[in-house]
Amino acid sequence: MKNAFKVLPIIAATLLFTSCASIVSKSIWPLTVNTNPNGAKVEVTDKSGATVFEGISPTTMYLKSGSGFFSKQSYTLKLTMNGYESKTIPVNCSVNGWYFGNILFGGLIGILIVDPATGAMYRLDKEALNETLEKKENQTQASLEIKDIKDISPSLISNLVKIN
């Protein structure tokens, strides 16, 4: 019985000062990006416009789900590759289901303070992106044209460089 009185305050303090989503879940989430073809530049900016990740596909990054007290983060992912159309994809966060576990386990401190402050009350909407990039149409090809110096205008002749 004496042991029960020693353990009871520890259990009560644990339940009072913890929150469900912070314990069971996380506030930083992985996002994997695959492109067809591979090798696209991946740039991720947050809702304030700050670049938070740059890499080459395929890649995995880790993104925060919160952006302040009771504020969820959102991202814009931009894919670019020479010869292909750029692609912009929104990545949003939504309420984490574990946040509602505070009703049973975390209490008011979990609902109103810990999970909102750590960002654990939110999660990324996507875990992976598989995107196909479209080739650019009407892309001009580099070409080489040989001309006689007599066929070049005098204004362009001054820009010529002699190669030995």
Phi and psi restraints in degrees (value plus and minus 20) as a CYANA .aco file:
   2 LYS   PHI     -83.7   -43.7
   2 LYS   PSI     -56.6   -16.6
   3 ASN   PHI     -84.6   -44.6
   3 ASN   PSI     -55.1   -15.1
   4 ALA   PHI     -83.7   -43.7
   4 ALA   PSI     -58.2   -18.2
   5 PHE   PHI     -90.8   -50.8
   5 PHE   PSI     -44.0    -4.0
   6 LYS   PHI     -99.2   -59.2
   6 LYS   PSI     -57.7   -17.7
   7 VAL   PHI     -99.8   -59.8
   7 VAL   PSI     -53.5   -13.5
   8 LEU   PHI     -76.4   -36.4
   8 LEU   PSI     -65.5   -25.5
   9 PRO   PHI     -84.3   -44.3
   9 PRO   PSI     -53.6   -13.6
  10 ILE   PHI     -86.6   -46.6
  10 ILE   PSI     -65.0   -25.0
  11 ILE   PHI     -83.8   -43.8
  11 ILE   PSI     -62.3   -22.3
  12 ALA   PHI     -83.8   -43.8
  12 ALA   PSI     -63.0   -23.0
  13 ALA   PHI     -85.7   -45.7
  13 ALA   PSI     -58.9   -18.9
  14 THR   PHI     -82.5   -42.5
  14 THR   PSI     -65.2   -25.2
  15 LEU   PHI     -89.2   -49.2
  15 LEU   PSI     -53.7   -13.7
  16 LEU   PHI     -93.6   -53.6
  16 LEU   PSI     -58.8   -18.8
  17 PHE   PHI    -126.0   -86.0
  17 PHE   PSI      -0.6    39.4
  18 THR   PHI    -145.4  -105.4
  18 THR   PSI     150.0   190.0
  19 SER   PHI    -159.2  -119.2
  19 SER   PSI     132.0   172.0
  20 CYS   PHI     -84.9   -44.9
  20 CYS   PSI     -72.1   -32.1
  21 ALA   PHI     -85.8   -45.8
  21 ALA   PSI     -55.0   -15.0
  22 SER   PHI     -87.9   -47.9
  22 SER   PSI     -51.6   -11.6
  23 ILE   PHI    -102.3   -62.3
  23 ILE   PSI     -71.9   -31.9
  24 VAL   PHI    -102.9   -62.9
  24 VAL   PSI     -49.9    -9.9
  25 SER   PHI    -134.5   -94.5
  25 SER   PSI    -170.5  -130.5
  26 LYS   PHI    -172.2  -132.2
  26 LYS   PSI     154.1   194.1
  27 SER   PHI    -137.2   -97.2
  27 SER   PSI     -23.0    17.0
  28 ILE   PHI    -142.8  -102.8
  28 ILE   PSI     106.9   146.9
  29 TRP   PHI    -141.4  -101.4
  29 TRP   PSI     122.4   162.4
  30 PRO   PHI     -98.4   -58.4
  30 PRO   PSI     124.8   164.8
  31 LEU   PHI    -154.8  -114.8
  31 LEU   PSI     100.1   140.1
  32 THR   PHI    -119.6   -79.6
  32 THR   PSI     114.3   154.3
  33 VAL   PHI    -141.3  -101.3
  33 VAL   PSI     102.1   142.1
  34 ASN   PHI    -138.9   -98.9
  34 ASN   PSI     119.1   159.1
  35 THR   PHI    -147.5  -107.5
  35 THR   PSI     134.8   174.8
  36 ASN   PHI    -142.0  -102.0
  36 ASN   PSI      89.1   129.1
  37 PRO   PHI     -99.9   -59.9
  37 PRO   PSI     140.3   180.3
  38 ASN   PHI     -86.8   -46.8
  38 ASN   PSI     141.5   181.5
  39 GLY   PHI      79.0   119.0
  39 GLY   PSI     -10.6    29.4
  40 ALA   PHI     -96.3   -56.3
  40 ALA   PSI     126.6   166.6
  41 LYS   PHI     -95.4   -55.4
  41 LYS   PSI     112.2   152.2
  42 VAL   PHI    -134.2   -94.2
  42 VAL   PSI     101.6   141.6
  43 GLU   PHI    -146.3  -106.3
  43 GLU   PSI     109.1   149.1
  44 VAL   PHI    -139.5   -99.5
  44 VAL   PSI     108.1   148.1
  45 THR   PHI    -138.7   -98.7
  45 THR   PSI     127.4   167.4
  46 ASP   PHI    -107.7   -67.7
  46 ASP   PSI    -197.2  -157.2
  47 LYS   PHI     -87.1   -47.1
  47 LYS   PSI     -36.3     3.7
  48 SER   PHI    -108.8   -68.8
  48 SER   PSI     -24.9    15.1
  49 GLY   PHI      74.1   114.1
  49 GLY   PSI     -20.1    19.9
  50 ALA   PHI     -97.8   -57.8
  50 ALA   PSI     116.0   156.0
  51 THR   PHI     -94.2   -54.2
  51 THR   PSI     103.3   143.3
  52 VAL   PHI    -129.9   -89.9
  52 VAL   PSI     -31.8     8.2
  53 PHE   PHI    -180.2  -140.2
  53 PHE   PSI     120.1   160.1
  54 GLU   PHI    -157.4  -117.4
  54 GLU   PSI     117.4   157.4
  55 GLY   PHI    -189.2  -149.2
  55 GLY   PSI    -194.0  -154.0
  56 ILE   PHI    -140.6  -100.6
  56 ILE   PSI     115.2   155.2
  57 SER   PHI     -95.1   -55.1
  57 SER   PSI     128.7   168.7
  58 PRO   PHI     -93.8   -53.8
  58 PRO   PSI     126.0   166.0
  59 THR   PHI    -174.4  -134.4
  59 THR   PSI     140.1   180.1
  60 THR   PHI    -148.2  -108.2
  60 THR   PSI     114.1   154.1
  61 MET   PHI    -146.2  -106.2
  61 MET   PSI     146.7   186.7
  62 TYR   PHI    -141.6  -101.6
  62 TYR   PSI     102.4   142.4
  63 LEU   PHI    -140.9  -100.9
  63 LEU   PSI     119.5   159.5
  64 LYS   PHI     -93.4   -53.4
  64 LYS   PSI     123.1   163.1
  65 SER   PHI    -113.7   -73.7
  65 SER   PSI     -39.0     1.0
  66 GLY   PHI    -130.8   -90.8
  66 GLY   PSI     135.6   175.6
  67 SER   PHI    -153.0  -113.0
  67 SER   PSI      11.9    51.9
  68 GLY   PHI     114.2   154.2
  68 GLY   PSI     158.4   198.4
  69 PHE   PHI     -82.4   -42.4
  69 PHE   PSI      99.7   139.7
  70 PHE   PHI      35.7    75.7
  70 PHE   PSI      12.5    52.5
  71 SER   PHI    -150.7  -110.7
  71 SER   PSI     102.9   142.9
  72 LYS   PHI    -109.4   -69.4
  72 LYS   PSI     133.6   173.6
  73 GLN   PHI    -110.4   -70.4
  73 GLN   PSI     137.9   177.9
  74 SER   PHI    -162.6  -122.6
  74 SER   PSI     133.2   173.2
  75 TYR   PHI    -152.6  -112.6
  75 TYR   PSI     137.7   177.7
  76 THR   PHI    -142.6  -102.6
  76 THR   PSI     103.2   143.2
  77 LEU   PHI    -125.1   -85.1
  77 LEU   PSI     106.2   146.2
  78 LYS   PHI    -138.0   -98.0
  78 LYS   PSI     108.3   148.3
  79 LEU   PHI    -130.0   -90.0
  79 LEU   PSI     107.9   147.9
  80 THR   PHI    -156.1  -116.1
  80 THR   PSI     126.9   166.9
  81 MET   PHI    -180.2  -140.2
  81 MET   PSI     116.7   156.7
  82 ASN   PHI     -76.3   -36.3
  82 ASN   PSI     112.2   152.2
  83 GLY   PHI      66.7   106.7
  83 GLY   PSI     -20.7    19.3
  84 TYR   PHI    -148.9  -108.9
  84 TYR   PSI     132.4   172.4
  85 GLU   PHI     -86.9   -46.9
  85 GLU   PSI     120.6   160.6
  86 SER   PHI     -89.9   -49.9
  86 SER   PSI     133.0   173.0
  87 LYS   PHI    -154.2  -114.2
  87 LYS   PSI     113.4   153.4
  88 THR   PHI    -137.8   -97.8
  88 THR   PSI     109.4   149.4
  89 ILE   PHI    -148.3  -108.3
  89 ILE   PSI     106.5   146.5
  90 PRO   PHI     -98.8   -58.8
  90 PRO   PSI     120.7   160.7
  91 VAL   PHI    -145.8  -105.8
  91 VAL   PSI      96.9   136.9
  92 ASN   PHI    -132.6   -92.6
  92 ASN   PSI     148.5   188.5
  93 CYS   PHI    -138.1   -98.1
  93 CYS   PSI     130.9   170.9
  94 SER   PHI    -156.2  -116.2
  94 SER   PSI     152.6   192.6
  95 VAL   PHI     -84.0   -44.0
  95 VAL   PSI     111.6   151.6
  96 ASN   PHI     -96.1   -56.1
  96 ASN   PSI     109.8   149.8
  97 GLY   PHI     -78.2   -38.2
  97 GLY   PSI     -49.7    -9.7
  98 TRP   PHI     -87.9   -47.9
  98 TRP   PSI     -39.2     0.8
  99 TYR   PHI     -78.3   -38.3
  99 TYR   PSI     -55.5   -15.5
 100 PHE   PHI     -94.4   -54.4
 100 PHE   PSI     -30.5     9.5
 101 GLY   PHI     -86.0   -46.0
 101 GLY   PSI     -36.9     3.1
 102 ASN   PHI     -81.8   -41.8
 102 ASN   PSI     -45.6    -5.6
 103 ILE   PHI     -79.0   -39.0
 103 ILE   PSI     -58.1   -18.1
 104 LEU   PHI    -113.9   -73.9
 104 LEU   PSI     -60.0   -20.0
 105 PHE   PHI    -133.3   -93.3
 105 PHE   PSI     -61.6   -21.6
 106 GLY   PHI    -108.9   -68.9
 106 GLY   PSI     -42.0    -2.0
 107 GLY   PHI      49.4    89.4
 107 GLY   PSI    -186.1  -146.1
 108 LEU   PHI     -84.3   -44.3
 108 LEU   PSI     -54.5   -14.5
 109 ILE   PHI     -83.4   -43.4
 109 ILE   PSI     -60.6   -20.6
 110 GLY   PHI     -87.7   -47.7
 110 GLY   PSI     -62.2   -22.2
 111 ILE   PHI     -89.9   -49.9
 111 ILE   PSI     -62.7   -22.7
 112 LEU   PHI    -120.3   -80.3
 112 LEU   PSI     -38.4     1.6
 113 ILE   PHI    -144.6  -104.6
 113 ILE   PSI     -85.1   -45.1
 114 VAL   PHI     -85.4   -45.4
 114 VAL   PSI     -77.8   -37.8
 115 ASP   PHI     -83.2   -43.2
 115 ASP   PSI     -62.0   -22.0
 116 PRO   PHI     -84.7   -44.7
 116 PRO   PSI     -55.0   -15.0
 117 ALA   PHI     -94.2   -54.2
 117 ALA   PSI     -57.8   -17.8
 118 THR   PHI    -103.6   -63.6
 118 THR   PSI     -36.7     3.3
 119 GLY   PHI      67.0   107.0
 119 GLY   PSI     -18.6    21.4
 120 ALA   PHI     -90.2   -50.2
 120 ALA   PSI     -31.9     8.1
 121 MET   PHI     -95.2   -55.2
 121 MET   PSI     -27.1    12.9
 122 TYR   PHI    -140.7  -100.7
 122 TYR   PSI     140.6   180.6
 123 ARG   PHI    -165.1  -125.1
 123 ARG   PSI     137.0   177.0
 124 LEU   PHI     -85.6   -45.6
 124 LEU   PSI     123.3   163.3
 125 ASP   PHI     -92.4   -52.4
 125 ASP   PSI     -44.0    -4.0
 126 LYS   PHI    -145.7  -105.7
 126 LYS   PSI     127.8   167.8
 127 GLU   PHI    -125.3   -85.3
 127 GLU   PSI     -45.2    -5.2
 128 ALA   PHI    -169.1  -129.1
 128 ALA   PSI     128.0   168.0
 129 LEU   PHI    -144.2  -104.2
 129 LEU   PSI     109.6   149.6
 130 ASN   PHI    -141.0  -101.0
 130 ASN   PSI      85.9   125.9
 131 GLU   PHI    -139.9   -99.9
 131 GLU   PSI     119.2   159.2
 132 THR   PHI    -124.0   -84.0
 132 THR   PSI     105.7   145.7
 133 LEU   PHI    -109.5   -69.5
 133 LEU   PSI     118.4   158.4
 134 GLU   PHI    -113.5   -73.5
 134 GLU   PSI     117.3   157.3
 135 LYS   PHI     -85.5   -45.5
 135 LYS   PSI     124.0   164.0
 136 LYS   PHI     -91.2   -51.2
 136 LYS   PSI     118.8   158.8
 137 GLU   PHI    -111.8   -71.8
 137 GLU   PSI     138.2   178.2
 138 ASN   PHI      35.9    75.9
 138 ASN   PSI      14.1    54.1
 139 GLN   PHI     -96.6   -56.6
 139 GLN   PSI     108.7   148.7
 140 THR   PHI     -98.4   -58.4
 140 THR   PSI     116.0   156.0
 141 GLN   PHI    -113.7   -73.7
 141 GLN   PSI     123.6   163.6
 142 ALA   PHI     -88.6   -48.6
 142 ALA   PSI     121.6   161.6
 143 SER   PHI    -157.7  -117.7
 143 SER   PSI     139.3   179.3
 144 LEU   PHI    -138.7   -98.7
 144 LEU   PSI     107.8   147.8
 145 GLU   PHI    -147.8  -107.8
 145 GLU   PSI     107.2   147.2
 146 ILE   PHI    -118.7   -78.7
 146 ILE   PSI     108.4   148.4
 147 LYS   PHI    -149.4  -109.4
 147 LYS   PSI     134.1   174.1
 148 ASP   PHI     -98.7   -58.7
 148 ASP   PSI     124.4   164.4
 149 ILE   PHI     -80.6   -40.6
 149 ILE   PSI     -43.9    -3.9
 150 LYS   PHI     -90.4   -50.4
 150 LYS   PSI     -40.4    -0.4
 151 ASP   PHI    -112.6   -72.6
 151 ASP   PSI     -15.3    24.7
 152 ILE   PHI    -122.1   -82.1
 152 ILE   PSI     117.9   157.9
 153 SER   PHI     -86.8   -46.8
 153 SER   PSI     128.7   168.7
 154 PRO   PHI     -78.2   -38.2
 154 PRO   PSI     -51.1   -11.1
 155 SER   PHI     -87.7   -47.7
 155 SER   PSI     -49.3    -9.3
 156 LEU   PHI    -105.5   -65.5
 156 LEU   PSI     -44.0    -4.0
 157 ILE   PHI     -81.4   -41.4
 157 ILE   PSI     -56.1   -16.1
 158 SER   PHI     -84.6   -44.6
 158 SER   PSI     -38.2     1.8
 159 ASN   PHI    -112.1   -72.1
 159 ASN   PSI     -26.4    13.6
 160 LEU   PHI     -90.4   -50.4
 160 LEU   PSI     129.0   169.0
 161 VAL   PHI    -140.4  -100.4
 161 VAL   PSI     111.8   151.8
 162 LYS   PHI    -102.1   -62.1
 162 LYS   PSI     111.3   151.3
 163 ILE   PHI    -132.3   -92.3
 163 ILE   PSI     106.7   146.7
